[in-house]
Structure formats: C-alpha cells, structure tokens
C-alpha cells in the first residue's frame, strides 16, 4: 500500500495490508520486518475483572503511509489513528495517536478543537511529508483533515553528554561529570534541574531556550554540542552552558541547514541549497566549501560524509565507486602520492569498481597518518591511506554491518557477521600483511549473535564500544586491549621503546601469550608500530615473541645493511612498496650496486644490465661484470642458453681475454659494499619511507 526510498541511506521502507512495515536494501534484501502494528490489547469476558477474561489485540489495520526522513536516520509510519517514528534499523522510537498529541500553539481566536478540525474522528493516515530540515511532518487523514507534527523528545548522546528536544525552541542538556576522586561536580548545571541526593549528584541538567527561533539541527560529539537555529549557530563546551560561542551569517534563513557532521576540531554542514561547508568551532569561520563535478550535497548523510581535523571525505554519488578527499583548510583535493597519471587527485577508488555506501576517517594523527575505510554494496570493509594513491585499498572483513574509529587511538572496530571485531593498528596491512590477522581481536559478545537485527556502533572511546541493538537498547562493551594499545601508542610516540616492551611482557603474563589472547595481539601491535617507526631492534623482539622466525632473520639482515638508506629501502620493499619506487630511492642515494642487486633479486635482468651500463659510461665497468657473472650463474643452474639480446650483445662487447673469475668478481662486489660503508649517512629522511 505504501513505499518510500531514501536517497540518503539507499534503503526502502514499505507498508502493507498485513499491518507490518518492512525495511529493504537497494538490492531487495529484507533487513527488518515489524510485528503487526496495532493499538493496545483489549479485554473481554463474562464480567470485568473476572478470572475468565481473555485478551487479544484489536483488528489488524493496514499500514497506509510511510516516509523517510531527509537525513535517512529515521522514518515515519502511518496507520489507523496511529503515527510511529522509527529508527532506520526498524525499531520504534515514538508512537502516538493524532488525537492524543499535544497542541503546541494555536492561531489567535481558535481553540484546540478548531485547530484539529475533524481529526477528532479516528481515521487512517493516508500520506506523510517531511519538511526539508526534518523537524516537521505533515499528515493527511482519511477524514479530510491535515495537521503538522513537530518532532520532540529525540535524544542525541555522546559519552557523558545527552541532548533532548523538549520543544521546537527548547532543549534539555544533560552532562554526567565525575572528578578524579569519584565525587560529583555540578559543572555548570543547575539552571533547570536541582542537584541533590546520591543518585542525582552525577547528573547536571540545563534547559536551553532560544526564544522565537526554532531549532533546525543539533550535533553532539567530541566534547562539543552544536545547535543550529534559524539565524544563529551555537557551540557549547559542556559542562559550561551559559557562555556558548554564537555565530551568525553561516546559513541563510530561506536555505536552512540540513545536515551537521561533527569532527574533533571542525564540522561539516549541508543546507537545502546544496552547499557543503566546513566550519571551525573556535572562530565560526567557513574554512572551505568543497566542490567537484557531479557533486550532489542533498544526497549526503552521516554515512557518506566523514570529517577529521585536516580533511573531509565525501562519497561521489556520480560514480559511486570512489571517495573524494578534500583538504579541510583549502577545500582543494588532497595531495596524494600517485602512480604515474592514474586517477584524479584526492580520490580513493574501489579496487573492484563496486558501489561505496559508507565512509569513515581515522581521528588520530596527522594528514600522513590519516586512513579512510569504506563499506561497499556487498558489505565488505576496506581500508585505504588518504595521502597515498599508490597503495590499493585492503579488504579487512566481509558482512560488515557497522564500523567506527576510536576517538583517542588508531583502533578500528566493526560488527561483522554477528561478531564485534577490533583492529588496534589497522594500517598494519600496509606494513606487514602477515600481522593483520594477529592484530585482530574478537570482543566476547554472547548476546550479539542472538540479535535478529545487527547492532549499530554508536561510539568508540576510552576502551569502550557503545552499540545500539535491534531492540533500541544501548550496550557498552569494555575492551581492555584498546586501552593497552593506547598506552602502547603513547610509549611509541615518546620513543620509550623499553617501556613499550615491558608493557607487552606484563600484559602477556596477565592475559596470556597464546594466539588469540590479548598479550599475543599486543605483541603484534608493537611489531607494527616498530616497523612504522623503523625501530628494528624492537621489531625483532616483537617478532620473536610471536614466534615468526623468518621475520626475525630478516630483521637480523637489516641490521647488517651498512647504510641507513639501504636499510630504509629494504624495509620499504618488505612493506610492499613497488620495486620501482625502491629503486628510485636507491638511485637517489647513489647506491647503484644495491639498485642493481635489487633488480637481480627480482629477476629483472634487463633493467639490472641497463643500470650497470649507465655506470659503465662513466668509466665504472665493475657493475657490468657483476651483472654478467650473476646472469651466467643463473643460466648454469637453469641449464639454459642465453636468449636475451642485450646480454648476448654485452657478452660480444667484452674485451678479449677478460674472464669473469669468481674470486675477482667477489672482490669487486666487496669493493662496492665498502663504498656504501664509507659514504655519508642520512641522505633520506625516515618519514619519506614510513608507509
């Protein structure tokens, strides 16, 4: 009977004669099916209150109207004399009858009954329509009446802060504040609700009134509360509610704000005119307005828009297989390392060209450390660096229902196939792919797998993951490993490597060292951090604790490389950097022998001879002799004749009487190694190869 498709989240809601409403995805897969929508249970029997009374629900009433909210976070359902406001997952947030709704205001000379008109006669809600800002809902009754509903009672939460809509122009703010000694602090509350009693000591309430201006949008997160009214934008720093930072001229009154997405230092907003703005909290100044060809800001939602300190990520609805990343200060596409001329600047593309439905940005570190993760239409979760287009996105898991970045560490969590997974160092896949499964931790959640509807991650901070389950309950899981990894990251940032090793050993003794235990996972995190900072000795210790003997041998090999540039190149090759880039690093440092040897190890024989011939033009024939010697030994082991024309020509050009004796060639190799030992050190910055 009724159907609506949300452009913000790509989901479909339908209502039928069976009295149920259903939520579908864009591919026709059923995500949620409600119970029969009806009124209260009726009692009947021989006498009221007698033991023989029976009860049953009233007659099934069809769902006559459904409508998605513009932001895609909720939808309205209308049936006979009943209006429901439901979360996008399907559970009911509010339920009320039009006759029982409170009239907020009536025109002069008209009473409440006149305002409602014939709404007093129960009938079905035939059609629904949301306002552009999502604060009002227009409804038409089957009896011919039309009325407008103001949405109140909605609550937004983030950590200790909660914001509830009491009226179109009033909010109730709650802040839970506890000092270090466990005592309560009023923290700027007390304006609206008194503080008294042991149970109320931890909660401070404040009622915020905005006069005649209607509240259009609110945002809570990162210790900030943002309230956008018709003329002003207010930024609060809880628990201080009395002196907000108020800014004007951010939005025009005829084109109000539609969406507010908060970041640690900036926020992104969209309005009904289709403009995307990045605004700073401290100054209220519009830092930039990112734009690109085919951009449709009216389709953006909290799923397709992500904000960090220095960049903004937007899903490109024109192609759906790419994410655009912009500098938050200039609005220009983010500068990226690219492979040749492939791809546009500031673009992250799906490796298989799939449609991207959700994007998120890491919240810790600088622009070089910024990572983006996205979920495609197949519900696969991918991770990609923002500033490096040469690295392909890596798939972390499948069947991802929700994900979230930690607000205070590099950790990433997601709900995948009924499991709550945590990666403490997710970018380990760009350092050592073998460590990725070792850095993955499954949080014990006995109730999670039994939920028919997958929960949604609400927050991840201070080692706690808050999820909203399918029955509207808010469940918080404590993850000690996230706290351990946070302490480990701080030790690494301060270059306190002995303390980091001591922390891992202590956790291993307490939590276990077997694979899957938190101690084993923490050692894998330390190995990843040591590789990122190029601290070889600590990486060797971590690999030894993990039992990866081949990695330990490679770390010993790195310690024997005489130059910093040579070690950096070998480590970059170990991390998966393309050999051409590693070769360029070596040639830039004048390590010609090591560049030639790299191509020999990769069996790039023609390239190795080409580099040796370049040095021969400068009078250094030793590299040519070394390459020919390695080539002869390779063909001898394979039992094959020479078939590469450059080598055939080079063999013919050798001077008569020139013999490639093993002892002489080995002496030439040793001389080349001695040149590397005697050369100046530190010609390449370490940060340039920390992928």
C-alpha positions as CSV (number, residue, x, y, z in Angstrom):
1,X,0.0,0.0,0.0
2,X,2.9,2.4,0.7
3,X,6.5,2.6,-0.3
4,X,9.4,5.1,0.0
5,X,13.1,5.0,-1.0
6,X,15.7,7.1,0.9
7,X,18.4,8.7,-1.2
8,X,20.5,9.3,2.0
9,X,21.0,5.7,3.0
10,X,19.7,3.7,0.0
11,X,17.1,1.8,1.9
12,X,13.5,1.1,1.1
13,X,10.6,1.0,3.6
14,X,7.2,-0.5,2.7
15,X,3.9,-1.0,4.4
16,X,1.2,-3.5,3.5
17,X,-2.3,-4.7,4.3
18,X,-0.9,-7.3,6.8
19,X,-0.3,-4.4,9.2
20,X,3.5,-4.7,9.0
21,X,6.2,-2.4,7.7
22,X,9.5,-3.7,6.3
23,X,12.9,-2.3,5.6
24,X,14.8,-3.4,2.5
25,X,18.2,-2.6,1.0
26,X,18.6,-1.4,-2.6
27,X,19.1,-5.0,-3.8
28,X,15.8,-6.3,-2.5
29,X,17.2,-8.0,0.6
30,X,14.9,-7.9,3.6
31,X,16.6,-6.2,6.6
32,X,13.7,-5.8,9.1
33,X,10.1,-6.9,9.4
34,X,8.0,-5.4,12.2
35,X,5.3,-7.0,14.3
36,X,1.7,-6.3,13.5
37,X,1.1,-2.6,14.0
38,X,-2.0,-2.0,16.2
39,X,-3.3,-0.4,19.4
40,X,-3.4,-1.6,22.9
41,X,-4.6,-5.0,23.9
42,X,-8.4,-5.3,24.5
43,X,-10.0,-7.4,27.3
44,X,-13.3,-9.1,27.0
45,X,-15.1,-11.7,29.1
46,X,-18.3,-12.5,31.1
47,X,-17.6,-9.8,33.7
48,X,-15.0,-7.2,34.1
49,X,-12.2,-8.4,36.3
50,X,-13.4,-12.0,36.4
51,X,-11.0,-14.9,36.1
52,X,-12.4,-15.9,32.7
53,X,-11.4,-12.7,31.0
54,X,-9.4,-13.1,27.8
55,X,-7.3,-10.5,25.9
56,X,-6.4,-10.0,22.3
57,X,-5.1,-7.3,20.1
58,X,-7.5,-5.2,18.1
59,X,-8.2,-5.8,14.4
60,X,-5.2,-5.7,12.1
61,X,-5.0,-2.3,10.4
62,X,-3.1,-1.8,7.2
63,X,0.0,0.5,7.0
64,X,-1.3,3.2,4.8
65,X,1.7,5.5,4.6
66,X,5.5,5.5,5.1
67,X,8.0,8.3,4.6
68,X,11.8,8.5,5.1
69,X,13.2,11.5,6.9
70,X,15.5,13.6,4.7
71,X,18.7,12.6,6.7
72,X,17.8,8.9,6.3
73,X,18.2,8.2,10.0
74,X,14.5,7.6,10.7
75,X,11.2,7.2,9.0
76,X,7.5,7.7,9.8
77,X,4.8,5.1,9.6
78,X,1.0,5.9,9.5
79,X,-1.9,3.5,10.1
80,X,-5.4,3.8,11.5
81,X,-5.3,6.5,14.2
82,X,-1.6,5.8,14.9
83,X,1.7,7.5,13.9
84,X,5.1,5.9,14.5
85,X,8.6,7.3,14.3
86,X,11.1,4.5,13.7
87,X,14.8,4.3,13.6
88,X,16.4,3.4,10.2
89,X,17.0,-0.1,11.6
90,X,13.3,-0.6,12.2
91,X,12.6,-0.3,15.9
92,X,10.0,2.2,17.1
93,X,11.3,5.4,18.7
94,X,7.9,7.1,19.4
95,X,4.3,6.1,19.0
96,X,1.2,8.3,19.4
97,X,-2.3,8.8,18.2
98,X,-3.2,12.1,16.4
99,X,-6.0,12.7,18.9
100,X,-3.6,12.3,21.9
101,X,-1.0,14.7,20.5
102,X,-0.4,17.9,22.4
103,X,-1.1,21.2,20.5
104,X,1.9,23.4,20.9
105,X,0.3,26.6,19.5
106,X,-3.0,27.7,18.1
107,X,-3.7,30.8,16.0
108,X,-5.5,33.7,17.7
109,X,-9.2,33.2,18.0
110,X,-9.1,29.5,17.5
111,X,-9.2,26.9,20.2
112,X,-7.6,23.4,20.3
113,X,-10.6,21.7,18.8
114,X,-10.9,24.1,15.9
115,X,-7.2,23.6,15.2
116,X,-7.6,19.9,15.0
117,X,-10.8,20.2,12.9
118,X,-12.3,16.8,12.1
119,X,-9.2,15.0,13.4
120,X,-11.3,14.0,16.4
121,X,-12.9,11.4,14.2
122,X,-10.4,8.5,14.1
123,X,-9.2,7.6,10.6
124,X,-6.2,6.3,8.8
125,X,-3.1,8.5,8.0
126,X,-3.2,8.5,4.2
127,X,0.0,10.4,3.3
128,X,3.1,11.9,5.0
129,X,5.6,14.6,4.0
130,X,8.7,15.8,5.9
131,X,10.0,19.4,5.9
132,X,13.4,20.0,4.3
133,X,15.1,20.3,7.7
134,X,13.4,17.1,9.1
135,X,11.8,18.9,12.1
136,X,8.2,18.8,10.9
137,X,5.9,16.2,9.5
138,X,2.7,16.9,7.5
139,X,0.0,14.3,7.7
140,X,-3.3,13.9,5.9
141,X,-6.2,11.9,7.5
142,X,-8.7,9.8,5.7
143,X,-11.5,12.2,7.0
144,X,-10.0,15.1,5.1
145,X,-8.1,16.8,7.8
146,X,-4.5,18.0,7.6
147,X,-2.2,18.5,10.6
148,X,1.5,19.2,11.1
149,X,3.5,17.3,13.7
150,X,6.6,18.7,15.5
151,X,9.1,16.1,16.4
152,X,10.1,16.4,20.1
153,X,11.6,14.0,22.6
154,X,14.5,13.0,20.4
155,X,17.8,12.3,22.2
156,X,21.3,12.6,20.9
157,X,24.1,11.1,23.0
158,X,27.9,11.1,23.0
159,X,29.8,9.9,26.0
160,X,28.6,11.8,29.1
161,X,26.6,14.3,27.1
162,X,22.9,13.9,26.1
163,X,20.7,16.4,24.3
164,X,16.9,16.0,24.2
165,X,14.4,18.1,22.2
166,X,11.7,19.4,24.6
167,X,10.1,21.9,22.2
168,X,10.8,23.4,18.8
169,X,12.8,26.1,20.5
170,X,14.0,24.4,23.7
171,X,16.5,21.6,24.5
172,X,17.3,19.7,27.7
173,X,21.0,19.1,28.1
174,X,22.4,16.5,30.5
175,X,26.1,16.1,31.4
176,X,27.4,13.4,33.6
177,X,30.5,14.7,35.4
178,X,32.8,12.8,37.8
179,X,36.0,14.2,39.2
180,X,39.2,12.2,39.8
181,X,38.2,11.3,43.4
182,X,34.8,10.0,42.2
183,X,32.9,12.9,43.6
184,X,30.2,14.6,41.6
185,X,30.7,18.0,40.1
186,X,27.9,20.3,39.0
187,X,30.0,21.6,36.1
188,X,27.8,24.5,35.1
189,X,24.4,22.8,35.5
190,X,21.8,23.7,38.0
191,X,19.9,26.2,35.8
192,X,17.0,23.9,35.1
193,X,17.3,20.9,37.5
194,X,18.5,20.8,41.0
195,X,21.3,18.6,42.2
196,X,20.6,16.6,45.2
197,X,20.7,13.1,46.5
198,X,23.3,10.4,45.9
199,X,21.7,9.4,42.6
200,X,21.5,12.9,41.2
201,X,24.9,14.1,42.2
202,X,26.5,12.7,39.0
203,X,24.0,14.3,36.6
204,X,23.8,18.0,35.7
205,X,20.9,19.3,33.7
206,X,20.4,22.6,31.9
207,X,17.5,23.8,29.8
208,X,18.5,25.8,26.7
209,X,15.9,28.2,25.3
210,X,16.3,30.0,22.0
211,X,13.4,32.5,22.1
212,X,11.3,32.6,19.0
213,X,13.9,30.7,16.9
214,X,13.2,27.1,16.0
215,X,16.0,24.5,16.4
216,X,16.8,23.2,13.0
217,X,19.7,20.8,13.7
218,X,21.8,19.5,16.6
219,X,25.1,17.7,16.9
220,X,26.8,16.0,19.9
221,X,30.3,14.6,19.9
222,X,34.0,15.2,20.7
223,X,33.1,17.1,23.8
224,X,31.1,19.7,21.8
225,X,27.4,20.4,21.4
226,X,26.3,22.3,18.3
227,X,22.8,23.8,18.0
228,X,21.7,25.4,14.7
229,X,18.7,27.7,14.8
230,X,17.1,29.8,12.1
231,X,19.5,32.7,12.5
232,X,22.4,31.5,14.6
233,X,24.8,28.6,15.3
234,X,25.7,27.9,18.9
235,X,28.7,25.9,20.0
236,X,28.8,24.7,23.6
237,X,31.7,23.3,25.6
238,X,30.0,21.1,28.3
239,X,29.6,21.5,31.2
240,X,29.7,25.2,30.5
241,X,26.3,26.0,29.1
242,X,25.9,29.7,29.9
243,X,28.5,31.2,27.5
244,X,28.3,29.5,24.1
245,X,30.1,30.7,21.0
246,X,27.3,32.0,18.8
247,X,27.9,32.8,15.1
248,X,25.6,34.4,12.6
249,X,25.6,34.5,8.7
250,X,26.6,30.9,8.4
251,X,23.2,30.0,6.8
252,X,20.5,31.9,5.0
253,X,17.1,31.9,6.6
254,X,15.4,30.8,3.3
255,X,18.0,28.0,2.9
256,X,18.4,26.4,6.3
257,X,20.8,23.7,7.4
258,X,20.0,20.2,6.6
259,X,22.9,18.1,8.0
260,X,25.6,18.6,10.7
261,X,28.5,16.2,11.0
262,X,31.0,16.9,13.8
263,X,34.7,16.3,13.8
264,X,37.4,16.8,16.5
265,X,38.1,20.5,15.5
266,X,35.8,21.3,12.6
267,X,32.3,20.4,11.5
268,X,30.7,19.9,8.1
269,X,27.3,21.1,7.2
270,X,24.9,21.0,4.2
271,X,21.9,23.2,3.5
272,X,18.9,23.0,1.4
273,X,20.7,24.9,-1.4
274,X,23.1,22.0,-1.8
275,X,26.2,23.7,-0.4
276,X,28.8,21.8,1.7
277,X,30.6,23.9,4.2
278,X,33.5,23.1,6.6
279,X,33.2,25.4,9.7
280,X,35.7,25.8,12.6
281,X,34.4,25.6,16.1
282,X,36.7,28.3,17.6
283,X,36.2,31.0,15.1
284,X,32.9,30.1,13.4
285,X,34.6,30.9,10.1
286,X,33.7,28.9,6.9
287,X,37.1,27.3,6.1
288,X,36.1,26.0,2.7
289,X,33.3,24.8,0.5
290,X,34.5,21.6,-1.3
291,X,33.0,21.1,-4.7
292,X,33.6,18.6,-7.6
293,X,31.9,17.8,-10.8
294,X,28.7,15.8,-10.3
295,X,28.5,16.6,-6.5
296,X,25.0,16.3,-5.0
297,X,25.1,17.7,-1.5
298,X,21.4,17.0,-1.0
299,X,22.2,13.2,-1.1
300,X,24.8,13.4,1.7
301,X,24.2,11.8,5.1
302,X,26.3,10.8,8.1
303,X,27.1,7.6,6.3
304,X,28.5,9.3,3.1
305,X,30.3,12.2,4.8
306,X,33.2,12.0,7.2
307,X,35.2,14.7,8.9
308,X,38.6,14.8,10.5
309,X,40.9,17.6,11.7
310,X,42.6,18.2,8.4
311,X,40.4,16.6,5.7
312,X,36.9,15.8,4.6
313,X,35.8,12.6,2.8
314,X,32.7,12.5,0.5
315,X,31.2,9.6,-1.4
316,X,31.0,10.5,-5.0
317,X,27.3,9.8,-5.9
318,X,28.1,10.4,-9.6
319,X,30.3,7.3,-9.9
320,X,29.5,5.6,-6.5
321,X,32.8,3.7,-6.8
322,X,35.1,6.4,-5.4
323,X,35.5,8.7,-2.4
324,X,36.6,12.3,-2.8
325,X,39.0,13.6,-0.1
326,X,39.5,17.3,0.4
327,X,41.8,19.5,2.5
328,X,39.7,20.9,5.3
329,X,41.5,24.3,5.2
330,X,41.6,25.0,1.5
331,X,38.8,22.9,0.0
332,X,41.1,21.6,-2.7
333,X,41.6,17.8,-3.4
334,X,44.0,16.3,-1.0
335,X,47.6,16.0,-2.4
336,X,48.4,12.3,-2.9
337,X,51.3,10.2,-4.0
338,X,50.2,8.7,-7.3
339,X,51.5,6.1,-9.6
340,X,52.0,7.9,-12.9
341,X,49.0,9.8,-14.1
342,X,46.4,7.2,-13.0
343,X,43.4,8.5,-11.1
344,X,42.3,12.0,-10.1
345,X,44.0,13.9,-7.3
346,X,42.2,13.4,-3.9
347,X,40.3,10.3,-5.0
348,X,40.1,6.8,-3.3
349,X,38.7,4.2,-5.7
350,X,37.2,0.8,-5.0
351,X,39.6,-1.8,-6.2
352,X,36.9,-3.8,-8.0
353,X,34.8,-0.8,-9.0
354,X,32.0,-1.6,-6.5
355,X,29.5,0.9,-5.2
356,X,30.5,2.6,-1.9
357,X,27.8,3.2,0.6
358,X,29.6,4.4,3.7
359,X,32.9,6.1,4.5
360,X,34.8,7.0,7.7
361,X,38.1,8.7,8.6
362,X,40.6,8.0,11.3
363,X,40.7,10.6,14.0
364,X,44.2,10.4,15.4
365,X,47.5,11.6,13.8
366,X,48.4,14.0,11.0
367,X,47.5,14.0,7.4
368,X,50.2,11.5,6.5
369,X,48.7,9.0,9.0
370,X,45.1,9.6,8.0
371,X,43.3,6.4,6.9
372,X,39.9,6.0,5.3
373,X,37.7,3.0,5.5
374,X,34.6,2.4,3.4
375,X,31.9,-0.2,3.0
376,X,30.6,-1.3,-0.4
377,X,27.3,-2.7,-1.6
378,X,28.4,-6.2,-0.7
379,X,29.1,-5.1,2.9
380,X,32.9,-5.6,2.5
381,X,35.0,-3.3,4.7
382,X,38.1,-1.7,3.0
383,X,41.0,0.3,4.4
384,X,43.0,2.8,2.4
385,X,45.6,5.6,3.2
386,X,44.3,9.1,2.3
387,X,47.6,10.6,1.1
388,X,48.9,7.6,-0.9
389,X,47.2,6.6,-4.1
390,X,49.9,4.0,-4.9
391,X,48.6,1.6,-2.2
392,X,45.5,-0.3,-3.2
393,X,42.7,-0.5,-0.6
394,X,42.9,-3.6,1.6
395,X,39.8,-5.7,2.5
396,X,39.6,-6.1,6.2
397,X,36.4,-8.2,6.6
398,X,33.1,-9.2,4.9
399,X,29.5,-8.9,6.0
400,X,30.2,-5.6,7.8
401,X,27.0,-4.1,9.3
402,X,28.6,-1.1,11.1
403,X,32.1,0.3,11.9
404,X,33.6,3.1,13.9
405,X,37.0,4.7,14.5
406,X,38.3,5.3,18.0
407,X,38.3,8.9,19.1
408,X,41.6,8.7,21.0
409,X,43.6,6.0,19.3
410,X,44.3,4.3,15.9
411,X,41.9,1.4,16.7
412,X,39.0,0.5,14.4
413,X,36.0,-1.7,15.3
414,X,33.2,-3.2,13.3
415,X,30.2,-5.5,13.6
416,X,30.8,-8.4,11.1
417,X,28.6,-11.4,10.8
418,X,27.4,-11.3,14.4
419,X,30.9,-10.6,15.8
420,X,32.4,-7.5,17.2
421,X,35.9,-7.1,15.8
422,X,38.7,-4.7,16.8
423,X,41.9,-3.8,15.0
424,X,44.2,-1.9,17.3
425,X,46.6,-1.0,14.5
426,X,44.5,-1.4,11.3
427,X,47.2,0.1,9.0
428,X,49.4,-2.9,9.7
429,X,48.1,-4.3,6.4
430,X,50.3,-1.7,4.7
431,X,53.4,-2.6,6.8
432,X,53.2,-6.4,7.1
433,X,50.2,-8.2,5.8
434,X,51.0,-11.3,7.9
435,X,50.4,-9.3,11.0
436,X,46.8,-8.3,10.1
437,X,45.1,-11.4,11.4
438,X,47.3,-11.3,14.5
439,X,46.2,-7.7,15.3
440,X,42.5,-8.6,15.0
441,X,40.7,-9.1,18.3
442,X,37.2,-10.5,18.7
443,X,35.3,-9.0,21.7
444,X,33.3,-11.6,23.6
445,X,29.6,-10.7,23.0
446,X,27.3,-13.5,23.9
447,X,24.1,-11.5,23.1
448,X,25.3,-10.1,19.8
449,X,25.0,-13.2,17.7
450,X,21.4,-13.8,19.0
451,X,20.1,-10.5,17.8
452,X,17.9,-10.7,14.8
453,X,18.9,-7.2,13.8
454,X,22.6,-6.3,13.7
455,X,23.5,-3.6,16.2
456,X,25.0,-0.3,15.2
457,X,28.2,1.1,16.6
458,X,27.5,4.5,18.3
459,X,30.8,5.4,19.9
460,X,34.3,4.1,20.5
461,X,36.4,5.9,23.0
462,X,38.5,5.2,26.2
463,X,38.4,1.5,25.5
464,X,34.6,1.3,25.4
465,X,32.5,0.4,22.4
466,X,28.8,1.5,22.6
467,X,26.3,-0.2,20.3
468,X,22.6,0.3,19.7
469,X,21.0,-3.1,19.5
470,X,17.9,-4.0,17.4
471,X,15.6,-3.5,20.4
472,X,16.7,0.1,21.0
473,X,18.9,-0.8,24.0
474,X,22.3,0.8,24.4
475,X,25.0,-1.7,25.3
476,X,28.6,-0.8,26.1
477,X,31.4,-3.3,25.8
478,X,34.7,-2.8,27.7
479,X,37.8,-3.7,25.6
480,X,40.9,-3.8,27.7
481,X,43.1,-4.4,24.7
482,X,42.1,-1.0,23.3
483,X,43.4,0.6,26.5
484,X,46.7,-1.4,26.3
485,X,47.2,-0.4,22.7
486,X,46.5,3.2,23.5
487,X,49.2,3.1,26.2
488,X,51.5,1.4,23.7
489,X,51.0,4.1,21.1
490,X,51.8,6.8,23.6
491,X,55.1,5.0,24.5
492,X,56.0,4.8,20.9
493,X,55.2,8.5,20.3
494,X,57.6,9.3,23.2
495,X,60.2,6.9,21.8
496,X,60.2,4.9,25.1
497,X,60.8,1.6,23.5
498,X,62.0,-0.3,26.6
499,X,58.8,0.7,28.4
500,X,56.7,-0.5,25.4
501,X,58.4,-3.9,25.5
502,X,57.9,-4.1,29.3
503,X,54.2,-3.3,28.8
504,X,53.8,-6.1,26.3
505,X,55.6,-8.6,28.6
506,X,53.4,-7.6,31.5
507,X,50.2,-8.0,29.5
508,X,51.3,-11.3,28.2
509,X,51.9,-12.7,31.7
510,X,48.5,-11.5,32.8
511,X,46.3,-12.0,29.7
512,X,48.1,-14.9,28.0
513,X,50.6,-15.4,25.2
514,X,48.7,-18.0,23.0
515,X,47.4,-16.8,19.7
516,X,44.0,-15.1,20.2
517,X,45.0,-13.8,23.7
518,X,45.3,-10.1,24.3
519,X,49.0,-10.5,25.1
520,X,49.7,-12.1,21.8
521,X,47.7,-9.4,19.9
522,X,49.6,-6.7,21.8
523,X,52.9,-8.1,20.6
524,X,51.6,-7.9,17.0
525,X,50.7,-4.3,17.6
526,X,54.2,-3.5,18.9
527,X,55.7,-5.1,15.8
528,X,53.6,-3.0,13.5
529,X,54.4,0.2,15.4
530,X,58.1,-0.6,15.4
531,X,58.1,-1.2,11.6
532,X,56.3,2.1,11.2
533,X,59.0,3.9,13.1
534,X,61.8,1.7,11.7
535,X,63.0,0.6,15.1
536,X,64.5,-2.7,14.0
537,X,65.6,-4.0,17.4
538,X,62.1,-3.6,18.9
539,X,60.5,-5.2,15.8
540,X,62.9,-8.1,16.2
541,X,61.9,-8.6,19.8
542,X,58.2,-8.5,18.9
543,X,58.6,-11.0,16.1
544,X,60.5,-13.3,18.3
545,X,57.7,-13.2,20.9
546,X,55.2,-14.0,18.2
547,X,57.3,-17.0,17.0
548,X,57.8,-15.6,13.5
549,X,61.4,-16.9,12.9
550,X,61.6,-15.8,9.3
551,X,60.8,-12.2,10.3
552,X,63.5,-12.3,13.0
553,X,66.0,-13.4,10.4
554,X,65.0,-10.6,8.1
555,X,65.5,-8.1,11.0
556,X,69.0,-9.5,11.5
557,X,69.6,-9.0,7.8
558,X,68.5,-5.4,8.1
559,X,70.9,-4.8,11.0
560,X,73.8,-5.9,8.7
561,X,73.0,-3.4,6.0
562,X,75.7,-0.7,6.4
563,X,73.8,2.4,5.4
564,X,70.6,4.0,6.7
565,X,69.4,4.5,3.1
566,X,69.9,0.8,2.3
567,X,68.0,-0.3,5.4
568,X,65.2,2.0,4.5
569,X,65.0,0.7,1.0
570,X,65.0,-3.0,2.2
571,X,62.3,-2.2,4.8
572,X,60.2,-0.4,2.2
573,X,60.4,-3.4,0.0
574,X,59.4,-5.6,2.9
575,X,56.3,-3.4,3.5
576,X,55.1,-3.9,-0.1
577,X,56.4,-0.7,-1.7
578,X,56.6,-1.2,-5.5
579,X,60.2,-2.2,-6.6
580,X,60.4,0.8,-9.0
581,X,59.9,3.2,-6.1
582,X,62.5,1.4,-4.0
583,X,64.9,1.5,-7.0
584,X,64.4,5.3,-7.3
585,X,65.2,5.7,-3.6
586,X,68.5,3.8,-4.0
587,X,69.5,5.7,-7.1
588,X,68.7,9.0,-5.4
589,X,71.1,8.0,-2.7
590,X,73.8,6.9,-5.3
591,X,73.6,3.3,-4.1
592,X,73.9,1.9,-7.6
593,X,75.2,-1.5,-6.7
594,X,72.3,-2.1,-4.3
595,X,69.8,-0.9,-7.0
596,X,71.4,-3.4,-9.5
597,X,71.3,-6.2,-6.9
598,X,67.6,-5.4,-6.2
599,X,66.7,-6.0,-9.9
600,X,68.8,-9.2,-9.9
601,X,66.9,-10.5,-6.9
602,X,63.6,-9.6,-8.6
603,X,64.8,-11.3,-11.8
604,X,64.6,-8.0,-13.7
605,X,67.7,-8.9,-15.7
606,X,67.3,-6.3,-18.5
607,X,66.8,-3.5,-16.0
608,X,69.8,-4.6,-14.0
609,X,72.1,-4.6,-17.1
610,X,70.7,-1.2,-18.1
611,X,71.7,0.4,-14.8
612,X,75.1,-1.2,-14.9
613,X,75.7,0.1,-18.5
614,X,74.8,3.6,-17.3
615,X,77.7,3.4,-14.8
616,X,79.9,1.9,-17.4
617,X,79.5,5.1,-19.5
618,X,81.2,6.9,-16.5
619,X,84.1,4.5,-16.6
620,X,82.9,2.0,-14.0
621,X,82.8,-1.4,-15.6
622,X,82.7,-3.4,-12.4
623,X,78.9,-3.4,-12.2
624,X,78.6,-4.8,-15.8
625,X,81.0,-7.6,-14.8
626,X,78.9,-8.3,-11.7
627,X,75.7,-8.5,-13.6
628,X,77.1,-10.8,-16.3
629,X,78.6,-13.0,-13.6
630,X,75.2,-13.4,-11.8
631,X,73.5,-14.0,-15.1
632,X,75.9,-16.8,-16.1
633,X,75.4,-18.5,-12.7
634,X,71.6,-18.3,-13.1
635,X,71.7,-19.8,-16.6
636,X,74.0,-22.5,-15.4
637,X,71.7,-23.5,-12.6
638,X,68.7,-23.5,-15.0
639,X,70.6,-25.4,-17.7
640,X,69.5,-22.9,-20.4
641,X,71.4,-20.9,-23.0
642,X,71.4,-17.1,-23.2
643,X,68.4,-15.7,-25.1
644,X,68.2,-12.1,-24.1
645,X,69.6,-9.9,-26.8
646,X,71.1,-7.2,-24.5
647,X,73.1,-9.9,-22.7
648,X,74.2,-11.5,-26.0
649,X,75.4,-8.1,-27.3
650,X,77.2,-7.3,-24.0
651,X,79.0,-10.7,-24.0
652,X,80.3,-9.9,-27.5
653,X,81.5,-6.5,-26.4
654,X,83.7,-7.9,-23.6
655,X,87.4,-7.3,-24.2
656,X,89.3,-10.2,-25.4
657,X,91.0,-12.0,-22.5
658,X,88.5,-10.8,-20.0
659,X,87.4,-13.6,-17.8
660,X,84.8,-13.4,-15.1
661,X,86.7,-15.3,-12.4
662,X,84.7,-16.0,-9.2
663,X,87.4,-14.6,-6.9
664,X,87.8,-11.4,-8.9
665,X,84.1,-10.7,-9.2
666,X,83.6,-11.4,-5.5
667,X,86.4,-8.9,-4.8
668,X,84.6,-6.3,-7.0
669,X,81.4,-7.0,-5.0
670,X,83.2,-6.4,-1.7
671,X,84.6,-3.1,-3.1
672,X,81.1,-1.9,-3.9
673,X,79.9,-2.8,-0.4
674,X,82.9,-0.9,1.1
675,X,81.8,2.2,-0.9
676,X,78.4,2.0,0.8
677,X,80.1,1.8,4.2
678,X,82.3,4.8,3.6
679,X,79.6,7.1,2.0
680,X,77.8,9.9,4.0
681,X,74.8,8.8,6.1
682,X,71.3,10.1,6.4
683,X,70.5,11.3,2.9
684,X,66.9,10.1,3.0
685,X,64.5,11.2,5.7
686,X,62.9,8.4,7.6
687,X,59.5,9.9,7.3
688,X,59.7,9.6,3.5
689,X,59.5,5.8,3.6
690,X,57.2,5.3,6.6
691,X,54.3,3.8,4.8
